[in-house]
Structures are given as C-alpha cells and as structure tokens.
Amino acid sequence: MTEAKLAQVKKAITDGKLVQAAGGITEDVTQSDKLGYDWRNIYVNKILVRQVYVEQAVKAGTSDSPIVWKSGMSLIQNAYYTNNGETKVWMGAAGKQAEWTDSAFVPI
C-alpha cells in the first residue's frame, strides 16, 4: 500500500466515512446474564462488536424488583421473575428458555 493510499484510508476512518459506509454505529441496553447488570451492546451495521456490563441503578431480578417473564427469554439462575401477579425464582440452568409452569420455577 502506498503512503498516499494509507493516508486516504486513515482520513476515511477519522472522518467516519468507513463507519457510515458499514451501516453506522448503534447501541442498545438489555438485561445481561448477571443479576444487577445490563449489557450495553455496541453494533456496527447491526453486527454486535462489543458488550459491556453496566451496573443497574435498580437491580432487576431481585425480590424487590423481579424481571417480567416472557415466553422464549433466556433465564438467569436464582433470579426472581413475575408473571400475571405471581413471583417465582428460577432454579434451573442459566440461559435456559422455559415455560412459566416449568418445575425449575420455584414459587415464593
């Protein structure tokens, strides 16, 4: 690569043209696999390139702040979940997807 071409690539990187050409950078925040923490997800062109743990101000998944259970969600071991006014603790494997009636959900 010539020095002129290298300088052109560096300029494209620093002025953001390459990132924009790749679809831009986006971020979102989702519940992580760890109690009391969220994932801060960073994407380039809708491809996840980085995840960072961010401590939650109000710890989700505790008895005071249970997570609202949804069908198909990955569950966190020992986390509290709520569904239709009922609260249970997930005692099964971390990351598993389970129905609300699964025996690993223990009522409190």
Beta strands, then each sheet from edge to edge (+ up, - down):
strand 1: 25-31
strand 2: 37-44
strand 3: 47-55
strand 4: 67-68
strand 5: 80-83
strand 6: 86-90
strand 7: 105-107
sheet 1: 1+ 2- 3+
sheet 2: 4+ 5+ 6- 7+
end
